[in-house]
Amino acid sequence: MPVLAENIPERISVGDFSYKTTDFAAAIVIDTATNKILFEYNADKSWVPASLTKLAGALVFVESQPAWDAAVSLQAADEVGGGRLRVDEGATMSIQDLMYASITGSANNAATAFGRLSGLGQDKFVAKMNSRVQSLGCTTSRFDDASGMATTSRTTAREMLAIAKAAFYRPEIQKPASTYKYSFTIRNTGELKTITNTNQLLADPSNGLYVIAGKTGFLYESLHNLVFQVRPARNDNRELLIVVLGAPTRADLFAVSERLAKWSWSSYGWQNNPSSIAVSEALTIPDGTLIKKADSPAVWYVWKGKKYVLLDGIFLEHYFPHTPIKTVSAEVVEAFVTARPYTFDDGELLKSPVSPVVYFVERGMLRPISSESAFLSMGWKWQNIITAPEWLLNTYSRGLAINTQNTDSVQLTVR
């Protein structure tokens, strides 16, 4: 569903949000329809995500299109400590029950089970989580497990917004993320289990918040964290996405999160967008279309209401050699939310015209290939190397070099 908007929030109050630096380590508030930032503090600060990690794992698992009603069981291998679904080994339930246990109840064993049930195994499942968030433009986020217990994992408030927005877009995740209590029966024992959401903003129906989705996270190394999507009422389109990281206590977390939402609604007015005709036209443009303005050579790739600029003609030549480019008005171009620049797919081979070094693209990074023997051992062909401008290659981070000893770690995922 496109993220285009017919209403734009504009500041109507001069009063800044009142907070102490001890209230949180980082926070950000955006209008979900336009991605306009309404408040931010330390939004790019690196932080341990704790159980916010579960959103990335749930997104990867849901996108594998599991059978929602399939019966699965929890195993001893799923136990990683911390908060868990308290059942015996071999307890059987549906995948839907498992998703509610992970997202509603923040059960670590349920979240870890996704890796095993995906058929990938834990290491490859976590690698796919990282690849998926990279595809969302989250270049500094890194997850080292699926449950959020790993204190080495990192994210930022800004990047967690993108991860949560993608996860909450999926109804299979959004529904558990907005449910306060969920009950189900363990199929092989008949035991009734009731899960209560860790997000206390869902507990009070009179707090003035209509929570569309949310996820909490806590570790001693991370303190209390929350990402949530919220409106002042069900039919009110003033929808916010808010991330708060590092609040000192649960009470502080929910209090400051509620204040951020209410301050945003009182400090901004959602005005009608004069370009609503352009918005309507933009809604008719199919995903995968290339667009440009008449007075500019810049080209964008349209996907799910966002536009990805093609930084160089090499993308047109390689990925879109026969794709027509649609010329639209500047207002239509602006109606799309700006996403990260278009990037080379994982699995591509790249080199600069001024250097003999050949790179392999993996997880959005360039891994230099150390020797001809390493290149040939992978079955690569010299004619498949794409020559790209040096400045374009310099926009990518560098990964570990590929040599004949570590070619097993290389994943060929180019489309």
PyMOL commands that set and color helices and strands:
alter all, ss='L'
color gray80, all
select helices_A, chain A and resi 50-63+76-78+95-103+108-117+122-135+157-169+171-177+200-202+250-267+276-283+313-319+330-335+372-377+382-384+390-393+407-409
alter helices_A, ss='H'
color red, helices_A
select strands_A, chain A and resi 7-11+26-31+37-41+71-73+92-94+181-185+192-196+210-219+223-231+240-247+268-272+290-293+299-303+306-309+325-328+337-338+349-351+358-362+365-368+385-387+397-398
alter strands_A, ss='S'
color yellow, strands_A
deselect
rebuild
show_as cartoon
